[in-house]
């Protein structure tokens, strides 16, 4: 799935992405490290992998990002 980097904190290696519908979804350091990135800037297109966490709703709360990497064409 594709998204856009929204926030990123280099100290904690965590942040948020925006799905194409505008829903913000947070990611943690484990998801960032899994993608092999060293830096992420807001506005960059990224590819994410997610897993369902069991909490439903449209807010992205039922989703956990497991990988964040740059989207390449």
C-alpha positions, 0 to 999 in steps of 0.5 A: 500500500502507498502513503505519504510521509507526514511526520518523522522524529529521527531520535525515536525513528517513529512518525506518521504517514497519511493514507491516500484518503487522508487518514493518519497512521502512526509507525514505530521504530521497528517498522522504520528499521524494517524498511532499511531507511536512514531518513524520512522527509515529510511529503515523500511517497512511501510503501507501507505494509500493515497488519490488522490489530483488531480495533476497528473503525475508519481512523486507522486505529485498527491498523499497525504499520509493520514496514515503511520504505520509499516508494519506487517506480 
